[in-house]
Amino acid sequence: MYAIVEIAGQQFKVQKDQKIFVHRLDAEEGKKIDFDRVLLVDNGGKVTLGAPAIEGAKITATVGPHVKGDKVIVFKKKRRKGYRKRNGHRQQFTAITINDIKA
């Protein structure tokens, strides 16, 4: 059984006991949260599709640690002008573990 759910503006394919990283959520570590924007549920070949979301379906998850992603280097250059600009960025993520899928 799997579901496609929208979390923080992104869509994820999730299964029970799966651990995923989503954009940083305003939730304390160890709390349980529900996501009710379930777009699709596949239960052993029986597919339920929402328009746009399935009524009454929800995903229950446990919030894990807040972590930072890998560093991304942004480098800009204009040739023959002596212009070089180097910048870095680390995206903040929240690890969540899927506990239950209710459809």
C-alpha positions in Angstrom: 0.0 0.0 0.0 1.3 3.4 -0.9 0.0 6.9 -1.2 0.9 10.2 -2.9 0.7 13.1 -0.5 1.4 16.8 -0.7 3.7 18.0 2.1 5.0 21.6 2.2 4.2 22.2 -1.5 5.9 19.0 -2.8 4.4 15.6 -3.7 5.9 12.5 -2.2 5.2 8.8 -2.7 5.1 7.3 0.8 4.6 3.8 2.3 4.2 2.7 5.9 7.4 2.9 8.0 9.2 4.9 5.3 11.6 7.7 6.3 11.6 10.8 4.1 13.1 14.3 4.2 10.8 17.2 3.6 11.3 21.0 3.7 11.5 22.3 7.2 8.3 22.0 9.2 7.2 24.0 12.2 6.8 21.0 14.5 8.8 19.7 17.5 10.9 16.6 17.3 9.0 13.5 18.4 5.5 14.9 17.8 2.9 13.2 15.6 1.4 15.2 12.7 -1.3 14.5 10.1 -1.3 15.3 6.4 -4.7 15.4 4.9 -3.8 16.4 1.4 -3.7 12.8 0.0 -3.9 12.8 -3.8 -3.8 9.1 -4.6 -4.0 5.8 -2.6 -3.0 2.4 -4.0 -4.2 -0.5 -1.8 -3.0 -3.7 -3.5 -4.0 -2.7 -7.0 -7.2 -0.8 -6.0 -6.4 2.8 -6.9 -8.3 5.7 -5.4 -7.7 9.0 -7.1 -8.7 12.4 -5.6 -10.0 15.4 -7.4 -7.7 17.1 -6.2 -7.6 15.4 -2.8 -9.3 12.3 -1.3 -12.0 13.1 1.3 -11.3 11.6 4.7 -7.9 10.2 3.8 -4.9 11.1 6.0 -1.3 10.2 6.6 0.1 10.1 10.1 3.8 10.7 10.6 6.3 11.2 13.4 8.6 14.2 13.2 12.3 13.3 13.4 15.4 15.6 13.6 15.8 18.8 11.8 18.8 18.6 9.6 20.7 20.6 6.9 21.2 19.2 3.4 24.4 19.2 1.4 26.1 22.5 0.6 25.3 23.9 -2.9 27.9 26.3 -4.4 26.6 29.1 -6.6 29.4 30.5 -8.8 28.9 33.4 -11.2 31.5 34.7 -13.6 31.7 37.1 -16.5 34.6 36.4 -18.8 37.3 39.0 -19.4 35.7 41.4 -16.9 37.3 40.2 -13.7 33.8 39.6 -12.2 33.5 36.5 -10.0 31.0 35.8 -7.3 30.9 32.8 -5.0 28.0 31.9 -2.8 26.9 28.9 -0.8 23.6 27.5 0.5 22.4 24.7 2.7 18.7 23.8 2.6 17.0 22.9 5.9 15.0 19.7 6.0 12.9 17.7 8.5 13.1 14.0 8.7 9.7 12.3 9.1 8.7 8.7 9.5 5.3 7.6 8.1 3.3 5.7 10.7 -0.1 5.0 9.1 -2.0 5.5 5.8 -5.8 5.8 6.3 -7.9 5.9 3.2 
